[in-house]
Amino acid sequence: MTARRLATAGLLVAVVATLGCHKEAADCTPPPATLPLPDACPSFTEVFNQVFLPVCDNCHAPKQQEASMPLTTYAQIFGPTSGPNQGSEAMEIYNQVFLSCLMPPSNAPVPLTVEARQLLLDWFACGATNDSGPTADAGAGD
């Protein structure tokens, strides 16, 4: 086998392997104005582990490019829990992900999959509750 054919075969194997591992990126069609309640509301811990940690943490964590806007705890994700700005961070996340489709960016290391987008949307539809406990946070200590 010639070196050229070997290189071509290697490239073909790499492309096929990459296609097999690729998860479908989420469509960015804005959701309906009134979100339907899902059959079961996802927990914050579930959303944190399946959306915020693998997708958002690549940029929105300490020592990352968007460290000034960390998304590693419920308090950081939801924002103030009382007062005039209650939930302001959550609304910004909702706007960036679902309405303006700016997050995650198209070149993000981990794209937002269809399943992860729906999980996040379901969490918002259920009120973005913190069910990880009054003192515990899913991302605490990370």
Secondary structure, 3 states (H helix, E strand, C coil): CCHHHHHHHHHHHHHHHHHHHCCCECCCCCCCCCCCCCCCCCCHHHHHHHHHCCCHHHCCCCCCCCCCCCCCCHHHHHCCCCCCCCCHHHHHHHHHHHHCCCCCCCCCCCCCEHHHHHHHHHHHHCCCCCCCCCCCCCCCCC
